[in-house]
Amino acid sequence: MTEQDEVKGLLASLKVYLEDLRESGVDGLPYAAPAVAVARAAETNAVAVASGARETLEDIRAELGECGRCGLGGTRTNLVFGVGSSEARLVFVGEAPGRDEDLQGEPFVGEAGQLLTKIIQAMGFKREDVYICNVLKCRPPNNRNPLPAEIEQCHPFLLRQLKAIAQVAIVALGTFAAQTLLSTKEPISKLRGRFHDYHGIPLMPTFHPAFLLRNAAMKREVWEDMQQVMRLLGKEPLKKQDA
């Protein structure tokens, strides 16, 4: 049985499971786990692997185009796809673009982004060595929380981005990103401090840089998380955080 056949079998089982849930009175799954959308992305990636063609970030960005798959396409200034190396060993995933990111079309360029850059440098990387993106590609109006329909449209593209990058580890920045990627409602305070599995990739949840700007005392916890990531990547952790 080929990998593509296995994926099709899993999708068939998932369809039966969802139909059983619907018949038992469950109308939908929690928005943090858009299972059908993610399964579609997995099938797309399996087809690419089976045909010997691996998707590139350029391919995914081209397919997004001037995206209007949800209402955010009509309110954004710029679509914020992601930035960094396609060969990055480490990927940082945030929630959604903010005002500065919406204006510049690049993730994490505001004050929180400057702090993230310092953290990346303290880990022994340059910003261009890693890859940085968000769960959503467009800024929600007034920085409100993303809606389920918006997540459902964006999450498959995020999964494809992550599979196109040769990363060893993912860092989920903040509650929303961690809960969405891990399909859980657990608070970030309970998720951080240990690795979780995301489609076979080690994922470390930690506090969002914007949270650290308001709660500087929590930098110690973030640095402890980053030291675990550094060890996973074969880097010797520094004794003191400079960020």
Secondary structure, 3 states (H helix, E strand, C coil): CCHHHHHHHHHHHHHHHHHHHHHCCCCCCCCCCCHHHHHHHHHHHHHHHHCCCCCCHHHHHHHHCCCCCCHHHHCCCCCCCCEECCCCCEEEEECCCCHHHHHHCCCCCCHHHHHHHHHHHHCCCCHHHCEEEECCCCCCHHHCCCCHHHHHHHHHHHHHHHHHCCCCEEEEECHHHHHHHHCCCCCHHHHCCCCEEECCEEEEEECCHHHHHHCHHHHHHHHHHHHHHHHHCCCCCCCCCCC
